[in-house]
Amino acid sequence: MTTNRPHVVVVGAGFGGLSCVRSLAKVDVDITLIDRHNYHLFQPLLYQVATAGLSPAEIAWPIRRLVRNQANVSVRLDCVVDVDVSRKQVQLQSGEPLAYDCLVLATGARHAYFGNDQWAEYAPGLKSVDDATMIRRRILLAFEQAEMAPTDAQPRWLTVVVVGAGPTGVELAGTIAELAHKTLARDFRKIDPRSTRIVLVEAGDRVLSAMPPDLSAKALKSLQKLGVEVRLGTPITACDAEGVMIGEERLPAATVLWAAGVAASPAGQWLGAECDRVGRVQVAPDFSVPQCDGVFTIGDTAALSIDGEPLPGIAPAAKQAGAYVGRAIAASLAGKDLAPFKYRDSGNLATIGRRSAVIDFGRIKLSGWLAWWGWGIAHIYFLIGTKSRLLVALQWFWSYITFDRGARLITGRQSRSSTES
Ligand SMILES: Cc1cc2nc3c(=O)[nH]c(=O)nc-3n(C[C@H](O)[C@H](O)[C@H](O)COP(=O)(O)OP(=O)(O)OC[C@H]3O[C@@H](n4cnc5c(N)ncnc54)[C@H](O)[C@@H]3O)c2cc1C
């Protein structure tokens, strides 16, 4: 850096990193914001890209554009591969070390296959724009292949298995059911897309296990109404190019999607810090990392319990942590104390198809049509910029009244090779 101001390096321009950068806007520091992508992604709506409802540009924004009015920030497109805590440097993939006075690691999480990494090839997870467009391609190509296949081969092409009934699995299964049973219903000549089987497999005993049991039960009913087969208490025991094994049962399926597990980014390994079972760094109550001078970890890659309750791996928690760490850095530079972090719980939401959702605000619980409107309004509100809000609202309104899904493009590789069969 060319100035003598303290240098804050923020790694990750997701919800946590961006919120930290913004809270340092008026602080006398130089910030370098590093991300391996040039965009900030609104992950809660990724499933809409994967199911052809929205296009990637409607839920992702260039990082440079988002911080261009904040003069103390420089953006760097690069990937952090290690941290030298004794020298206070991050190691970049491009080869150069970058020195910091304060380091904020907000590198999120990735999929976990519980020791079965070989399943990743057959059952992609949903975490990035590339994942979403690849899943969209697999789903849409399966219908094209079914149309060309002999009759006895069609059922495999017309079977979709979603593994994991958390919010992402439930949202994917519900939306794919609507895509197959409504949107595509009259678009093919040889096959009937309404015969598509969508099987949601969950090892636990209910869907949306983070929600209260009555909302789980309502979500289950909504899924069944959409024609989703829900298999509870049945883990996947094998997954290959032909389909899956659910317990002892073989289920041929051309499309298998993974929504079952996450693991934190390798930030804990870079730091040599103590981590929990899914690799999240055990942080102090101010998100600083013990024994790592000037280092903070936030969002999905940090583990912290407040009053005995673990902070959830959701966007509001990452944002609040990011804003707090920005204030903590400012306070420490000014030699001031900061009140301890307090988490404001903004509730738990999940949607099931186009007209149903469940919302848990603690004392207030909503389900059905009203909850769907609440879910939709909340998500439009949290998008960045008026243009995205208007575009997404318009797309949803249009799909709501017509069942149409406008982003039905098969992009990338056109044919399903052996790895995509
Ligand atoms: C499909 C899906 C649906 C979700 N739905 C919801 C929802 O409905 N509501 C909700 O509240 N939460 C939801 N979440 C969770 C929410 O998105 C995360 O909790 C939140 O994004 C965590 O923020 P973060 O800043 O920790 O990480 P992220 O937002 O994941 O950001 C991490 C950033 O770090 C960058 N990065 C990672 N590694 C490196 C590296 N080595 N070098 C440089 N850059 C790096 C990444 O490119 C990324 O930009 C969902 C998540 C997914 C995947």
The ligand as a MOL file (V3000), in Angstrom:
LIG
                    3D

  0  0  0     0  0            999 V3000
M  V30 BEGIN CTAB
M  V30 COUNTS 53 58 0 0 0
M  V30 BEGIN ATOM
M  V30 1 C -28.2450 -22.5220 -2.2750 0
M  V30 2 C -28.1980 -21.7000 -1.0010 0
M  V30 3 C -29.3590 -21.1340 -0.4880 0
M  V30 4 C -29.3310 -20.3680 0.6580 0
M  V30 5 N -30.4920 -19.8090 1.1190 0
M  V30 6 C -30.4470 -18.9680 2.1580 0
M  V30 7 C -31.6270 -18.2810 2.5880 0
M  V30 8 O -32.7020 -18.4600 2.0120 0
M  V30 9 N -31.5160 -17.3980 3.6290 0
M  V30 10 C -30.3190 -17.1880 4.2590 0
M  V30 11 O -30.2670 -16.3510 5.1670 0
M  V30 12 N -29.2100 -17.8420 3.9180 0
M  V30 13 C -29.2330 -18.7300 2.8830 0
M  V30 14 N -28.1050 -19.3860 2.4970 0
M  V30 15 C -26.8910 -19.2530 3.3090 0
M  V30 16 C -26.1930 -17.9420 3.0350 0
M  V30 17 O -26.0860 -17.7200 1.6510 0
M  V30 18 C -24.8380 -17.9950 3.7110 0
M  V30 19 O -25.0230 -18.1940 5.0850 0
M  V30 20 C -24.0640 -16.7030 3.4910 0
M  V30 21 O -23.8170 -16.5300 2.1200 0
M  V30 22 C -22.7580 -16.7340 4.2720 0
M  V30 23 O -22.0770 -15.5490 4.0040 0
M  V30 24 P -20.4800 -15.5460 4.0170 0
M  V30 25 O -20.0730 -14.1240 3.8110 0
M  V30 26 O -19.9710 -16.2780 5.1890 0
M  V30 27 O -20.0560 -16.4180 2.7540 0
M  V30 28 P -20.4660 -16.2910 1.2190 0
M  V30 29 O -21.6330 -15.4040 1.0270 0
M  V30 30 O -20.5340 -17.6920 0.7210 0
M  V30 31 O -19.2070 -15.5600 0.5730 0
M  V30 32 C -17.9420 -16.1640 0.5400 0
M  V30 33 C -17.1430 -15.4210 -0.5070 0
M  V30 34 O -15.7800 -15.7940 -0.3540 0
M  V30 35 C -15.2180 -16.0150 -1.6330 0
M  V30 36 N -14.1110 -16.9460 -1.4340 0
M  V30 37 C -14.1750 -18.1850 -0.9080 0
M  V30 38 N -12.9460 -18.7250 -0.8260 0
M  V30 39 C -12.0850 -17.7980 -1.3030 0
M  V30 40 C -10.6730 -17.7650 -1.4560 0
M  V30 41 N -9.9080 -18.7970 -1.0980 0
M  V30 42 N -10.1190 -16.6530 -1.9890 0
M  V30 43 C -10.8910 -15.6120 -2.3660 0
M  V30 44 N -12.2260 -15.5790 -2.2240 0
M  V30 45 C -12.8210 -16.6600 -1.6940 0
M  V30 46 C -16.3600 -16.5750 -2.4470 0
M  V30 47 O -16.1430 -16.3980 -3.8380 0
M  V30 48 C -17.5450 -15.7680 -1.9280 0
M  V30 49 O -17.7400 -14.5910 -2.6650 0
M  V30 50 C -28.1090 -20.1670 1.3380 0
M  V30 51 C -26.9300 -20.7470 0.8370 0
M  V30 52 C -26.9730 -21.4960 -0.3290 0
M  V30 53 C -25.7030 -22.1030 -0.8810 0
M  V30 END ATOM
M  V30 BEGIN BOND
M  V30 1 1 1 2
M  V30 2 1 2 3
M  V30 3 2 2 52
M  V30 4 2 3 4
M  V30 5 1 4 5
M  V30 6 1 4 50
M  V30 7 2 5 6
M  V30 8 1 6 7
M  V30 9 1 6 13
M  V30 10 2 7 8
M  V30 11 1 7 9
M  V30 12 1 9 10
M  V30 13 2 10 11
M  V30 14 1 10 12
M  V30 15 2 12 13
M  V30 16 1 13 14
M  V30 17 1 14 15
M  V30 18 1 14 50
M  V30 19 1 15 16
M  V30 20 1 16 17
M  V30 21 1 16 18
M  V30 22 1 18 19
M  V30 23 1 18 20
M  V30 24 1 20 21
M  V30 25 1 20 22
M  V30 26 1 22 23
M  V30 27 1 23 24
M  V30 28 2 24 25
M  V30 29 1 24 26
M  V30 30 1 24 27
M  V30 31 1 27 28
M  V30 32 2 28 29
M  V30 33 1 28 30
M  V30 34 1 28 31
M  V30 35 1 31 32
M  V30 36 1 32 33
M  V30 37 1 33 34
M  V30 38 1 33 48
M  V30 39 1 34 35
M  V30 40 1 35 36
M  V30 41 1 35 46
M  V30 42 1 36 37
M  V30 43 1 36 45
M  V30 44 2 37 38
M  V30 45 1 38 39
M  V30 46 1 39 40
M  V30 47 2 39 45
M  V30 48 1 40 41
M  V30 49 2 40 42
M  V30 50 1 42 43
M  V30 51 2 43 44
M  V30 52 1 44 45
M  V30 53 1 46 47
M  V30 54 1 46 48
M  V30 55 1 48 49
M  V30 56 2 50 51
M  V30 57 1 51 52
M  V30 58 1 52 53
M  V30 END BOND
M  V30 END CTAB
M  END
